[in-house]
Amino acid sequence: MATWKTLMLQDSASPLMEQLLFFHDHALLILVLITILVGQMLLSMLFNKW
């Protein structure tokens, strides 16, 4: 059941929805890691003193 200040989605009602939530969590983690990696590369190129 959804409540105020809930950080995640509601509990799943079917096994398919449970797998979809599992995929969502892992895809979001991968996207965050890629974003951090690209940001780090951009900052290193910006502050590179050649």
VMD Tcl script that draws the C-alpha trace (Angstrom):
set ca {
  {0.00 0.00 0.00}
  {1.33 3.43 -0.91}
  {1.93 5.89 1.90}
  {3.34 9.40 2.13}
  {7.08 9.77 1.51}
  {7.35 6.33 -0.09}
  {10.62 6.04 -2.00}
  {9.75 2.94 -4.05}
  {6.77 1.74 -6.04}
  {3.83 -0.12 -4.52}
  {4.08 -3.82 -3.70}
  {3.45 -5.98 -6.73}
  {0.19 -7.87 -7.18}
  {1.47 -10.46 -9.66}
  {4.74 -12.29 -10.41}
  {5.04 -10.45 -13.73}
  {4.80 -7.07 -12.02}
  {7.37 -8.22 -9.46}
  {9.81 -9.02 -12.26}
  {9.07 -5.67 -13.91}
  {9.89 -3.86 -10.67}
  {13.10 -5.89 -10.37}
  {14.04 -4.85 -13.92}
  {13.17 -1.22 -13.18}
  {15.40 -1.11 -10.12}
  {18.38 -2.63 -11.91}
  {17.93 -0.52 -15.06}
  {17.82 2.62 -12.91}
  {21.02 1.58 -11.14}
  {22.79 1.04 -14.46}
  {21.59 4.42 -15.77}
  {22.85 6.18 -12.66}
  {26.25 4.50 -12.97}
  {26.52 5.48 -16.65}
  {25.55 9.07 -15.82}
  {28.20 9.26 -13.09}
  {30.83 7.80 -15.42}
  {30.02 10.27 -18.21}
  {29.98 13.17 -15.75}
  {33.38 12.15 -14.39}
  {34.79 11.94 -17.92}
  {33.40 15.38 -18.80}
  {34.86 16.92 -15.64}
  {38.25 15.33 -16.23}
  {38.27 16.69 -19.80}
  {37.20 20.13 -18.56}
  {39.93 20.38 -15.91}
  {42.67 18.72 -17.97}
  {45.73 21.02 -18.16}
  {47.57 20.17 -21.35}
}
mol new
graphics top color blue
foreach p $ca { graphics top sphere $p radius 0.5 }
foreach p [lrange $ca 0 end-1] q [lrange $ca 1 end] { graphics top cylinder $p $q radius 0.2 }
display resetview
